[in-house]
Each structure stands twice: as structure tokens, then as C-alpha cells.
Amino acid sequence: MLGVSAENIFCGNSSDEVLALAFQAFYSGKTNIITPDISYGFYPVWGEMYDVGLTFAPLRQDFTIDVSDYANSNGVIIANPNAPTSIALDICDIEKILQQNPHGVVLVDEAYIAFSHTESAVRLCNSYKNLLIVRTFSKSHSLAGLRVGYAVGSTALIDGLKRVRDAFNSYPLGMLAQLCAAAAISDTAYLKKTTEQIIKTRKSTTNELKSLGYKVCNSQANFIFMQTPNAAAMYNSLLENKILVRHWKKERIANFLRITIGTQEEMEEFIKCVKRL
Ligand SMILES: *Cc1c(COP(=O)(O)O)cnc(C)c1O
């Protein structure tokens, strides 16, 4: 379905595990590995753990990635769509980043790709041997508890991951998880139905918030990122109403909340709550 051979795929016990192995295999001890200043919170954790010299490229004011910041590095790590901003890069921009970084491993974390209109970068793996795509069953397949993730890339990169894995745990993925993941891949109709529903609910929720005067990023993920003057207070009020969203006390995003798209009914409840506040 991805149009690659088995030797171009590496499976792991969650994409977090695959990502951690990739950090160890390709970035350990290196400097100038570029990643956005606002992205998945685990990247700096692994950076620290594996002695990686991360260079944080600031997102633009509107939280889009400026691809010109990603050049001449020893590696690039980006989530596409990005988290928690929800914004996606076009495949042309991914290719530009690859052209600007011929030496290091360019890792694209596609945890949310199924919710986006942007094309997956898997197609570029044949042309760029230094491109590694990481995917998960946790988001689009709603199987976070199964803990299955995988990487797609050239045999050189996949072999690199296997070498690190084999020094740590040769068989990380249990038999039941393998069977369930295979069944999930086959059920394309269910995936299509659920992702389409989430995209539809995302659109109506975004429109509601915009009509209330909130700024909402152009989401290509299963969550939205909205600006609100007093995000911490809104977080607490929502929590009192048994609605759990995410807020980071972090510069640049302290005035934002990340809201996962639930069912249509849940999101209507959320909007009602926002209106009351
Ligand atoms: C959720 C998430 C992951 C981790 O997914 P698991 O497969 O459940 O470990 C990795 N990267 C990003 C950007 C995510 O949002």
C-alpha cells in the first residue's frame, strides 16, 4: 500500500520507540540537528538523552515552518503535520529540505498525516536515501494502547535502526500487536470513515470558534490549536466542566490551547462551554 518493499520498513513498539532508536542510530553525539522551536515535546528529551546537539529553528510568527532555516545541517527532525500547532508542510517543502540537507538524516514524523490534505513524503524515499518517515497506529487508527509504530526509509537507514534495536531488544513487537496492526491496515474503509468524520468535526468546531472571534490555526491534524487571551484560566474552567485540553506554560504558545477533536456531540459540548465562559 505504501509502495515500498519489506526491507524498507522497520516496526517498533510504538513510534516513540522507533523515534528514540532513530535518535540513537543517526544523531547521537552530533551537532546542528535542526528541529522547530515548537514541536513534539519528546524530541528535546531524546536529544538530551542521546547527546544530540539540537538547533531549534523558530517557527514564523504564524507558526509555519520557514524551510530556509533548514539547510546545511547534520540532520533534520520535523513532525508533519506539526504538533501542537497542527499545521502541515507541503511535500514540495519537504523535498526542498531534503535538497538543502544532503548529508544528515531527515526524519519526518507523520503521526497525523492521515488527517491532512498534504501528501505523505513516503514517495520521496526512493529518491532520497537519507529520508526516514515515522508513522504510528496511535492517532489515525485509534490504537494508542496497541503500541505499534514504524519507519519507512532506505535499506541503509532501516539496517541502522535494526542494529541499534538488536543491541537493546531484538523482538520489541508482540505477536498480538502484529496481528492487530495487520488487521487495522486491511480495514481501509474504517480508517477512511473515522478520519473523514474527524476532519468534518474539526471543520465545524473551527468555524464555531472563529465565529466567536478566536484565532485557530489551519489544522491538518486530529486536534486544533486556538489562541485565547487567558489560556490558563480557560484550561481550568474547561477542566471544571470535565473537558480536558492541553496548555503549555511555554513562551510563544502560552496563549494557546490544544483541543483534541472528539465526537460531534463532545465538540458541541465544548463549544457550549466556551460560550458560557
Ligand atoms: C503521538 C505522537 C507520537 C507517539 O506515538 P506513539 O506511537 O503512540 O508512541 C510521536 N510523534 C508525534 C508527533 C505524536 O504526536
The ligand as a Tripos MOL2 file, in Angstrom:
@<TRIPOS>MOLECULE
LIG
   15    15     1     0     0
SMALL
NO_CHARGES

@<TRIPOS>ATOM
      1 C1          1.5710   10.7910   19.4640 C.3       1 LIG1
      2 C2          2.8370   11.1350   18.7810 C.ar      1 LIG1
      3 C3          3.8960   10.2390   18.7260 C.ar      1 LIG1
      4 C4          3.9210    8.9400   19.5020 C.3       1 LIG1
      5 O1          3.0310    7.9940   19.1180 O.3       1 LIG1
      6 P1          3.1340    6.5270   19.7090 P.3       1 LIG1
      7 O2          3.2300    5.6490   18.5090 O.co2     1 LIG1
      8 O3          1.8900    6.3290   20.4830 O.co2     1 LIG1
      9 O4          4.3590    6.4430   20.5560 O.co2     1 LIG1
     10 C5          5.0260   10.5850   18.0180 C.ar      1 LIG1
     11 N1          5.1100   11.7820   17.3990 N.ar      1 LIG1
     12 C6          4.1260   12.6810   17.4410 C.ar      1 LIG1
     13 C7          4.2860   13.9740   16.7370 C.3       1 LIG1
     14 C8          2.9630   12.3840   18.1410 C.ar      1 LIG1
     15 O5          2.0020   13.2940   18.2400 O.3       1 LIG1
@<TRIPOS>BOND
     1     1     2 1
     2     2     3 ar
     3     2    14 ar
     4     3     4 1
     5     3    10 ar
     6     4     5 1
     7     5     6 1
     8     6     7 2
     9     6     8 1
    10     6     9 1
    11    10    11 ar
    12    11    12 ar
    13    12    13 1
    14    12    14 ar
    15    14    15 1
@<TRIPOS>SUBSTRUCTURE
     1 LIG1         1 GROUP 0 **** ****
